[in-house]
Every structure is written in C-alpha cells, then in structure tokens.
Amino acid sequence: MQRKMAKGANSISVPHEVEEHEAKLYLAMKLYELGKMSLGKAAEYAGYSVRAFIEILGKHRVPIFNYAADELQRDIENADPHHI
C-alpha cells in the first residue's frame, strides 16, 4: 500500500511501511549528495540540526565535501602557505 507524503504543491508516494521522517531523511541526503540542496536546507528538511545531519551523512558514507580529487589538488597547490 502506498501513502502520499505532501507539503505544498509537491507530493510523492512512499510505501506504507516507510515512515515519513525516514523518507524525508533519505531524500534530503540524496538531494544534498547530488548538489541539489545545500547542507543547511537538507538538514532543515530532514528535521535535524546541521551538526546532527553531518553525523548522519557520515554514518551513511555520504561525503560532506564534494570535491573532485583534481580540484582539491589544484586548490592545495594554489593555496598561500602563509594563510594555512
């Protein structure tokens, strides 16, 4: 059996055995991971503080920083050693 999870004009159907807070958490994590939602907005949507949401992301192995290895290396090489 499906049930609607609605807020405003948007709604999605989730299996009855999935609690609304659980569905919102996983949706927020995925949208954050894809870069479609900021950390603060994702935490707020899921109903957690930013700190708690970061801990949850870590438990689910969702990276907090979305840096490609080459971008990170370039930033390190370009960093001013006097400001590190």
Helices and strands as residue ranges (DSSP letters): E 2-7, E 10-15, H 20-33, H 39-46, H 50-59, H 69-78, G 81-83
